[in-house]
Amino acid sequence: MYNMLRESHVGGWEVAFVLLIIGYILYRAGKAKAGKIVHMVLRLMIVIILLSGAGLLFGYHASDVFYYVKAILAIVVFGLMEMSMGRASRNQPSTGFFVGALVVMVLVILLGYRVIA
């Protein structure tokens, strides 16, 4: 069970990273329909990441504060991703949210792989 949760969690983050970049580029290129599809798939990946992350956190790492910090940062990433994609879909300035989402996402991934401990 642990391996299934871990692999879906890691894979979800990898796919979300790619989808965020692709969706943002599509919205900025004026391809709203394709951007909306990618945005919906990104939201699905967010749900998968949340569920698998909650399973890992409460099932296997409940006593480690490090993982609670990672979870809080992950929720910040999800908010930044939604703000950047939403603002890009409405043609509003969103570069700051996009860069912020990428930076915090990389930080969360590095925390997950224990590169930063």
C-alpha positions as CSV (number, residue, x, y, z in Angstrom):
1,M,0.0,0.0,0.0
2,Y,2.8,2.4,0.8
3,N,4.5,1.9,-2.6
4,M,1.2,2.6,-4.4
5,L,0.6,5.8,-2.5
6,R,4.2,6.9,-2.9
7,E,4.3,6.2,-6.6
8,S,1.0,7.9,-7.3
9,H,2.1,10.9,-5.3
10,V,5.5,11.2,-7.0
11,G,4.0,10.7,-10.4
12,G,1.3,13.2,-9.7
13,W,3.8,15.9,-8.8
14,E,5.8,15.2,-12.0
15,V,2.7,15.3,-14.2
16,A,1.4,18.5,-12.4
17,F,4.7,20.2,-13.1
18,V,4.5,19.5,-16.8
19,L,0.8,20.3,-17.0
20,L,1.3,23.7,-15.2
21,I,3.8,24.8,-17.8
22,I,1.8,23.5,-20.8
23,G,-1.4,25.0,-19.6
24,Y,0.1,28.3,-18.9
25,I,1.7,28.4,-22.3
26,L,-1.5,27.4,-24.0
27,Y,-3.5,30.2,-22.2
28,R,-0.9,32.8,-23.0
29,A,-0.9,31.7,-26.7
30,G,-4.6,32.3,-26.9
31,K,-5.6,28.6,-27.1
32,A,-8.3,28.8,-24.4
33,K,-10.1,25.5,-25.2
34,A,-6.9,23.5,-25.0
35,G,-5.7,25.4,-22.0
36,K,-9.0,24.7,-20.2
37,I,-8.6,20.9,-20.9
38,V,-5.1,20.9,-19.5
39,H,-6.3,23.0,-16.6
40,M,-9.0,20.4,-15.8
41,V,-6.4,17.6,-16.0
42,L,-4.1,19.6,-13.7
43,R,-7.0,19.9,-11.2
44,L,-7.4,16.1,-11.3
45,M,-3.7,15.7,-10.6
46,I,-4.1,18.0,-7.6
47,V,-6.8,15.8,-6.2
48,I,-4.6,12.7,-6.7
49,I,-1.7,14.4,-5.1
50,L,-3.8,15.6,-2.1
51,L,-5.3,12.1,-1.5
52,S,-2.1,10.2,-1.9
53,G,-0.2,12.8,0.2
54,A,-2.8,12.6,3.0
55,G,-2.6,8.9,2.9
56,L,1.1,9.0,3.2
57,L,1.1,11.7,5.9
58,F,-1.5,10.2,8.2
59,G,-0.8,6.6,7.5
60,Y,3.0,6.5,7.6
61,H,4.6,9.8,8.6
62,A,2.1,11.2,11.2
63,S,4.8,11.8,13.8
64,D,7.3,13.7,11.5
65,V,6.8,17.5,11.6
66,F,8.9,17.7,8.4
67,Y,6.0,16.2,6.3
68,Y,3.5,18.7,7.8
69,V,5.7,21.6,6.6
70,K,5.8,19.9,3.2
71,A,2.0,19.5,3.2
72,I,1.5,23.2,4.0
73,L,3.9,24.3,1.2
74,A,2.1,21.9,-1.2
75,I,-1.2,23.6,-0.4
76,V,0.4,26.9,-1.1
77,V,1.6,25.5,-4.5
78,F,-1.9,24.4,-5.4
79,G,-3.2,27.9,-4.7
80,L,-0.5,29.6,-6.7
81,M,-1.1,27.1,-9.6
82,E,-4.8,27.9,-9.6
83,M,-4.2,31.7,-9.4
84,S,-1.7,31.6,-12.2
85,M,-3.9,29.5,-14.5
86,G,-7.1,31.4,-13.7
87,R,-5.5,34.7,-14.3
88,A,-3.8,33.5,-17.5
89,S,-7.2,32.2,-18.7
90,R,-8.7,35.8,-18.2
91,N,-5.6,37.4,-19.8
92,Q,-4.7,39.2,-16.6
93,P,-1.1,39.6,-15.4
94,S,-0.1,36.3,-13.9
95,T,3.7,35.9,-14.4
96,G,4.4,36.4,-10.7
97,F,2.0,33.7,-9.6
98,F,3.4,31.3,-12.3
99,V,7.0,31.8,-11.3
100,G,6.0,31.6,-7.6
101,A,4.2,28.3,-8.2
102,L,7.2,26.9,-10.1
103,V,9.7,28.0,-7.4
104,V,7.6,26.6,-4.5
105,M,6.8,23.5,-6.4
106,V,10.5,22.8,-7.0
107,L,11.0,23.4,-3.2
108,V,8.3,20.9,-2.3
109,I,9.7,18.3,-4.7
110,L,13.2,18.8,-3.3
111,L,11.7,18.4,0.2
112,G,10.0,15.3,-0.9
113,Y,13.2,13.7,-2.2
114,R,15.0,14.9,1.0
115,V,17.5,16.9,-1.0
116,I,16.6,19.7,1.5
117,A,16.2,18.3,5.0
